[in-house]
């Protein structure tokens, strides 16, 4: 599992107690609105919307908020128009970073992201400069203590997963983007406990970080993710479980 996958899992576990829930809801509402605008308001026919709604429900977002966000996306209610932009950057230790944003003011967002990168000894790259190092997948995590590994593997294969691996406390299941929703629903039907599921950009090669560089990189990740317009951040780093747990405990 990539370092960012480990970090995403830790962040996901903490989300329910996150003091910044208002900011989390704001980001989720933007994603729901953009998904509905791009693919329509029917989650059964719009996998991106279905995924965004599932994440919002898992975060205990009220159903009324979700419905209003969908209607803003489909034009049934007035709302802000968000533009989807992807930025690419170079972080310390040669780490590649992909930043996905939804913004109503691209110039403002770009300026703020440049400022964050500069403060963390990182720099913006041109389009295509690092994105080639990532590939889109659907990622699903099951807790490793929820069932034996052979049973989890059988469930994943029967559901149509492309890859399965055990990493620490979780089973990680990878799917083709087009099959993500179908695999997730097949796993749920089979009784799987899913603790994390998203469409993700997985690095095809990683940079192993020591504790010092890992601390710097994770501070950059946090700063970027804390920016209002940033939806997701991906980076091709790898951090050992020991270092990751130590840094997470220090938060």
N, C-alpha and C positions, 0 to 999 in steps of 0.2 A: 504494500500500500504506500502511496506517496506521502511525503510529509504533510502536504496540505490536506489529504484525506484524514490523516490522524487529527490534525488541528481542527478540521471541520467537525469531526465527531465530538471532540471535547467541547467546542463551542455550542454544538447542538444540545448536548446534555445540560449545559448551563443556561440555555435560552429561557426556560420556564421561570428562572429566578433573575433574569436580566433586568437591571434597573433601567435600561434604555429601551424598554418594551415599546414605548411610543415611537421610537426611531425604527425599531424592527417592523412594527405594523405599517409605518409609512413606506418602507421599502417593499413590503409584501403587497401593499395596495398598488404601488406603481407597477409591479410585475404583473399582477392580475389585470390591471387596466391595459397594459401593453399587450398582454397575451390575447385578451378579448378583442382588442383593436386589430391585431394581426391575423387572428384565426377564427373570430366569431365567438359568441357568448355561450355556445353549447359545449360543455366540458367533455361530453362523449365523442365529439367530433374534433376536439382541439386538445391534443395531449399536453401542450404547454400550459394551457389554462387549467387542465385537470391537476397537473403537478403543482402549480402555484396555489390552487385552492386547497390541496392536501396539506401543503406546508403551512398555509394560513390556519387551517383547522387544527393542525398539530400544535400551533402556537396559541391556540384558544382565541383566535380572532372571532368576534361576533359575526353571525351569519349576515346581519344587515350590512356590515361594513363590506363584506365580500360581494354581496349583491349590488351594492352601490358602485363598487369598483368595476364590476363587470358592465354595468349599464353606462358608466362613463366611457369605457372602452368601445362599446358598441354604438355610442352616440345617443342613447336613450336619455342620458342626463348630461348636462354641460360639465366640462372638466378641462384640466390642463392637458395639452398635447406634449407627450414625452418623446424624445428622440433617442434611439438606441445607438450607442457609440462604443467601440472597443479601442482601448489604448494599450500600447505595448511598451514595456520598460525593462531597463537593466538595473538589477539590484547588486549589492556587494557580493563578493565571492563568485561572481559570474552567474548568478541566479537570474533566470528569465521570468518576467511577470506579465500576465495578461489581466487587464482591468476592464470589466464590463459595466457600463453605466446606463442609466435612464435619466435624461435631463431635459428640462424645459429652457435651459440656457447653456449651450455648449461652450461658449467662450468663458463663462464664469467657472464651469466645471473643470475645463482644461487648465485654467489658471490655478485653481485650488489643488488639482492633482499634481501639477508641476511643483507647487510649493511643498507638498507633502513629500514627494520624491526627493527634492533637494535637501530637505531637513534630515532625510535618512540616507544621505550619500548615494542616491539612486538617480537615474536619468531617464527621460522619455526617449523611446526609440521610434523609428518610422513604421508605417504600416507594413506588416509582413516580416518585421525584423526578428521577432521571436515566436510568433504564432505557429510557425511551421513545426515547432518543437512539441506541440500539443495535439491531441486527437479527442474528438467528442465521444463521450460514452454516457450511458445511463449507469448510475452507481446506486446500489442498494446494500445496506448493512443490516445484518441480523446479529443479535447478541450470541456469542459463542456458547454461552451457558444455557441457551434456550432449547437446544437439541443436540444430539451427537453429530459429529462432522459428516459421517457417511450419509445420515438422513438429510442433512442440510444440502449436501452435494446433490443427492438424488432429486430433492425438491427444486433446486436451481436448474438442473439439466432438464427436468420434465417441464419446467416453466418456460424453457427456451433461452436460458442465459448463455452468453458467449464465454464467460470465464468465471471461475470460482476460486477463492483462496481464503485461508484462515490467517488472520493477522491479529495477534494479541487477543483482545476481548471480543472481536467481531469476526463474522464471516463477511467478506466483501464479494458481492456479485456484480459483474459487469454485463451490460447489454448493449446491443446496437441501439442508437438513438430512436430509430423508428419502432423498435420493439419494447422500449422502456416501460410504457404504461401496461402493455399486455403481460409482460413478465412480472411486474409488480403485483398486478391484480391476480395472476395465477398463483403467485406465492401466498398472497393473503387468503385466497380461496383454499389453499392447501394447509392453512393454519400457521403460516410463518409469522413470527413477530418481527416487524420491521421498525427499526429505530431511526433510520436515516435513508432518504431516497431523493436523488436530484439528478438533473442533467448536468454533466460536468465536463471540464476540459482536463484530460489526464496527460501529464508530461510523458514523452516517449524516452527521455533520458533525464537523470536527476543529478543534482550536485549534493554530495554528502557534506553536511555542515558540522563543525565542532560547536561546543556550547556557546562560545563568544559570538560567532557568526549567526548561530541559530537565534540567539536572543535579539540581535539586531534585525534579523529578517522578520521575526514574529512581531516586533514592534512596528515595522513598516506595514505588515499585513493588517495589524489592528488599526493603524492610522488610516489606511486606505479604506478599510471596511467601515470605519466610523464616519467617513465622508457621506453626506446625505444622499448624493446621487449615485454612489457606487453600489451596484447590486451584488457582484461577485468578483473575487480576486483569485487568480490561479498562479502558482509559481512552481518551478521544477526543482524544489529542494527536497532533500531527504534528511530526516533527523532521527536518531536512534530513539527507541521507546524510553530509555533511561533519561536522556536529555529532555525529551518532550514532556515527560511526567514531572521532572524537576522544574522546568520552566512554567508549566501549567499550575503547579502547586504554589509557585511564587507570586502568581497573579493576585 
